[in-house]
Amino acid sequence: MTSILFFVSLVLGVVHSGIADENVIKPDNFKHHIERFNAMAEETVVNLIPNAESWDWLQQNIPFFECPDNAVEEIYYFRWWSFRKHLKQTPKGFVFTEFLTPVGHAGDFNTVSCALGHHIAEGRWLHDRKPIDQYMLYWLRGSDGKPAPKFYKFSNWLAAAAWERYLVAQDKQFLLGILDDLVTDYGVWERDRQLPSGLFWQHDVKDGMEESISGSRREQQARPTINSYMFANARAIHEIALLADRPELAREFGIKAEVLRKLTSEYLWDPELKFFTVRHPEKGFAKVREAIGFIPWRFHLPRPGAGYEVAWAQLMDEKGFRAPFGVTTAERRHPKFRSSGIGTCEWDGALWPFATSQTLDALANVLCDYPQDVVTASDYFDVFRTYVKSQYADGKPFIGEYQDEVTGAWINRGDRSAFYNHSTFADSLITGLMGLRPRADDVIKVHPLVPAGTWDWFCLDRIQYHGRSLTILWDKDGTRYGRGACLQVLADGEQIASSDALVKLSGVLPKS
């Protein structure tokens, strides 16, 4: 066993922080979670890291987290344990799968591009960079230097995800190395999916959101999804081009981003519904609020102060999107809510973790970066905690495709859907609940969305960020960690920011 683990560590090129003695919480305190997961069910599919070696791999690769809420803590480790199941080593490098069992619509190695952005967001926090590096290269160059088969089967936000990954890893050489690939990729979408208006169109099924109220498998409709993704991709290419000292390219894509921001804001905002909605070039607005209308904030598309945040009033409205087990994919008041039946991948109201994680990320951006009085940190915590509650089946942690919004029952539950890798959790906890806001510079911004009075303590430890090991901890009375009664941020064990209250903090990474 030792030799096998050594080989896996060698293959993966695991990065050690070198400051183990400075960790605030000890990994062994969480081993019981992994032991429980390993014992929950028979392991029917084994990729690179089997269950028996999962604890050793996780110790080397993930930030560790603890809090007083046992379910939040358990699901945090469950999602990392699940994510690890999808890592495969192939002749074309490391890839991540979406389904553990083979599916007909997948490409090589059972890969599916639909949740590619989610995979990169989650994987950017792994201490080892190689899996995500090679995964991105597979999609961009996996077919004799050209994009992998079926890369364009689904909408994606690869360029934006690559930039967001850089904000954590600061791997400039890798990012600049894929810049021309990202530019070429953007051109393919312009050629194949751009309307005369300048907006992008997509079928709902190729957004990964089939059988929606607004959707169509045939008509060329402008959707908040693909237009938000393309805006974010253009803006990311702009930033990467600046980093590469290519000002003309940066200017070109900066203009593309701003034009798309303007078009989306003007043409996909339904003033009657006060929501971003699907729009057909001839038929007009779809006249239904769907969770995809929150996606523009996931990528900071709406301009702050322009009044669009009124849309978020629908989030906690039980006639809008609030349901006992989560955020519905369509507003509950609509006459076609849950009208597509069971078992057809419907996005007409059923809960999808894919959409929930996008909505959580969008909500975190609204709370941290937009002046507004529509939603609060308590709303975020409510949605996040309900997301945690939803990730169980028969009393055990479970993540599947989609579920009933009232009972929480998983739909299409079975071997195909088990451990479905189609959403994020750790990334939302790190950047939302714990509030680490990744940036290109060495200023550390932390804006926790845990409401005051909710938890007396929490700690997120061993976060690999800009080549440092960060810790974010809260200790209301100083007795949990013995480091003072405060919220604080540590870099390589040294405090760089603190506050007596659970509020947003800023600090600067010390010079290396």
C-alpha positions, 0 to 999 in steps of 0.5 A: 500500500505504501508503495502505491501511495508513493507512486500516486503522490509522485504521479500527481506531483503533490505540493506540500506547504512545508509549514505543517506545524503551523496548521491551526486544525489537524487533519486527523480530526476529520478522518472519521468522515472519510471512513464513514463515506468509504463504508456507505456503499460498495465501490463499483467504479474506481478511477485514479484514487480508490476509496482505500487511498482517498484519505491519504490523497485528500490530506495532501490536496484540500483545505481543511474546514471545521464548524459547529454545524455537523452537516455543513462540515460533513458535506464539505468533506463528502463533496471533496471525497466525491470529487476525487472519484472523478479524477482519471489519468488518461493517455491525454493527461488528467481529466474529470468526469461528470458521471462515474458510469459511461453515458452516451453523450460523453466524449473521450474518457466519458468526459462531458463539457457541461460542468467544466466551469464547475470542475475548474472552480472546485479544482482550483483549490487543490494543492496539486495544480496538474489535474486542472492544468491537464484537464483544461489542456485536454478540452482545448487541445485534446484532438491532435492539438484542437479542441476535444471531441464534443467540447462544443456540445454544451455552453461553458465559461472556460476562459472565465474559469481559467482566469478565476483559477489564476486568481488563486494559483497565480500560475502566469506561465500556464495561463499565458500559454493557453491565451491563443487557444481561448481566443480561437475558442471565442471565435468559434462561438461567435461563428456558430452561436451569435445572432445578428443583434450581437447576442448569443443564442443556445438551445436549452438542452445545450445549456445543460438545462433541457425541458425548461419552461422558456426553452427550446431544442430547436429555436435560436433563443438568446439566454442569460446563460450563454450571454453571461458566459460569453461576457465573462469569457471576453472579459477574462481574455481581456485580462489575460491579454493585459497580463501578456502585454498584448494591448490590442488584443486586450482592447478588442476583447474589452470592447466585446465584453462591454458590448455584450454587457450592454446588449444583455442589460438592454435586451434580456432584462424584462422590465415587466418581470424585473428579471433577466429572461430568455428572449426569442428574436421574433417572439420576444420575452419568454415571460417566466422567471427562471434561476438562470436570470440570476447568472449575470451576477455570477460574472458581475455582468450587471453594473452596480447601482443600475437597479437590477438587484430588484430581481433578488426579491424573488429568491426568498419569495415562496411564490418565487424560488424559495422551496423547502429543499432549495432554490427552484429552477423556475418560479413556483407561481408559474402555471407550467411549474413542474409540468414536464413530468418525472424523469426527463431532466426537467428544469421547469422547477425541480432542484438542480445543484448545478443551478444552486451553486451558480445562484449561491456564487451570484448571491455572494457577489451581490452581497460583497460587491453591489450596494443593495438592500434586497438580500442579506447575509442571512439569506445567503446562509439560509440558501447555503444551509438548505443546499447542505440539507438537500445533499442527503438520501436515506440519512447518508450524504448523496449528490445526484442530478436533480430532486423534488423541491418539497420532499428532497427526493432525488429524481432518477436516482441510481448508478448513473446519477450517484456522485454526480459531478455537476456542481460546486460546493467547496468553492462556494463555501470558500469564496462565499460562506468563508468569504475569501474573494480571490484577486490578482494582487496580494491584497487579501479580502475576506467577507464572511457570509456567516451571520453574526450570532450564528456560529461561535467559531469556524476555521478554514485552514491550509488554503493554497493561495498565491503560493502561501498557506492561508487560514481564516478563523473565527473564535468568538471568545478565544477559547476554541483556538487560543489565538484571541477572540476575533476573526483573523486571517493568517498567511503562513501562520502569521496574522495579516488581518483581524477584527473583533467582529464577524465583518469584512476584512482586508490585509496584504500578503507579506513579501516572500 
